[in-house]
């Protein structure tokens, strides 16, 4: 309107008003756009100054009619009958009025339009489900009407069922049907999983682990149940054939997920995939990486499925109180975040630029299903919060120190990494002050301590790698010449190098002194073994580079021998991950004298003119040779003995801390 007359300066036709544009400079129809497109141009009527309360009332009634039926039909049981959702009132919408922002929305419109024409399809959700945020889930419901009835609340199951029905449902489970498994053994494996594996990764809903609900679990959570059985049977040498049978069924289910079958698409599938990522089945292990490649692929599949199910929406705090289904989705997304970050760190890979993240700072109160149910119960919720905060520190350190190959090389050359390492160290100390008094079982607190010590190693070892990198740029042959000729104390990075060494030794002592190898270490996820292996290989490389004096080598070798003994005790058979790593570590640290020993002695003689420490080395090399097992642990190792080319990891700076690459899995080299 004009300020002088209060009269409209221009009016809009119906088409222009929909586009939020004015009719044109003339202010009279027809407008130029309608003339150009050959459309009818009619002025839109004005609604100024009138009483339109009746319109608002009708809109409110329509909105209430859309919302209340959806709320009233929400089942209160963990697994609802299909009929409970099939009675939802049918609400149709013109295809032209539906959202269209991506191909998934287009397929949704096509599916609904075809169903409208046939007039005899299954009931559809309310129009709110056609928004871009729900397009994929709605499309899945169109393609598979049965999937529309799937619910994921974490509540007790339905009313008691006839025992004959329970027996029939259990008998339909493929491993039971083919005779490889029976009900008593199935209950035993579930109890074995709940006791020994579940505390380390409490992602499985409690009712799935209860035997009285087994028939419902088989019907509605078959993927998650099978994943738990695969994990529970993997380290049982007496159940090797059963493990292969269950794993064959698991592979069939994973193939359905890979092919995008909507009948298997659920939160339970995400939970099952993350479980397999923590305890990779033995049949997936390859000689080159110990199964880490399989874990990377499985976790990646779980991440993609989590996005497909829109689990990332649960990372926002809602205004209303979260229902059990939302709480389960939030928990699954939190573990997705943890698994993605941990596998990326283990593999030395960069994070997704838009990978899983937590949009809100969730605390233990946000995970009621993990809170202790009685006074002396385990507080898994607080343990999860502590892991999330520590993993966030991991992610921040990784993003800063390993942002890109060029950025990492620049930090190493210029030495700017010291301020970031100092900040990370202060953050680790602050985390430790908060969580050191956490009330939890000792073996679970040891897991947190192992993560904290490994973060110290992960951050401070960057300075050690920087020293080697700068030495290689100067033309020094680090395979034969010590990078620390006057000990690490003479290096500008001495403090951080010693911090890394202390963290590595602390990691080994936790496994040796604080964890029962048969009751707890045996069942730990693979990542905790890899933390220990990384620390052992780091200590070996530190000795090879001359960062640690020869006088301390015997002490470190003794520590390593004890650690190898612990691994051998934890192993159930030769196929157990602890047994394989024990054999590899024993071959690396305690191999017989020979060609490698001659190469080391040759290297020591070449360094005699470079350092006064050589006298100590020679004196140490003359120590009693009649030690236990006749192993030659006296000489200083070199890069030639690690089985890697000198500084071959420099070709891929992002993979400096890739544990499989730093430790060869092939046992034949020893």
Buried (B, 14 or more C-beta within 10 A) or exposed (E): EEEEEEEEEEBBBBBBBEEEEBBBEEBEBBBEBBEEEEBEBEBBEEEEEEEEEEEEEEEEEEEEEBEEBBEEBEBEBBBBEEEBBEEBEEBEBEBEEBBBEEEBBBBBBEBBBEBBEEEEBBBBBBBBBBEEEBBBBBBBBBBBBEBBBBBBBBBBBBEEEEEEEBEEBBEEBBBBEEEBBEBEBBEBBBEBBBEBBBBBBBBBBBBBBBBEBBBBBBEBBBBBBBBBBBBBBBBBEEBBEBBBBBBBBBBEBBEBBEEEBBEBBBBBBBBBBBBBBBBBBBBBBEEEBBBBBBBBBBBBBBBBBBBBBBBBBBBEEEEEEBBBBBBBBBBBBBBBBBBBBBBBBBBBBBBEEEBBBBEEEBEBEBBEBBBEEEEEEBBBBBBBBBBBBBBBBBBBBBEBBBBEBEBBBEBBEEEEBBEBBEBBBEBBEEBBEEBEEBEBEEBBBBBBBBBBBBBBBBBBBBBBBBBBBBBBEEEBEBBBBBBBBEBBEEBEBBBBBBBBBBBBBBBBBBBBEBBBBEEBBBBBBBBBBBBBBBBBBBBBBBBBBBBBBBEEBBEBBEBBBBBBBBBBBBBBEEBBBBBBBBBBBBBBBBBEBEEBBEBBBEBBEEBEEEBEBBEEBBEBBEEEEEBEEEBBBBBBBBBBBBBBEBBEBBEEBBBBBBBBBBBBBEEEEE
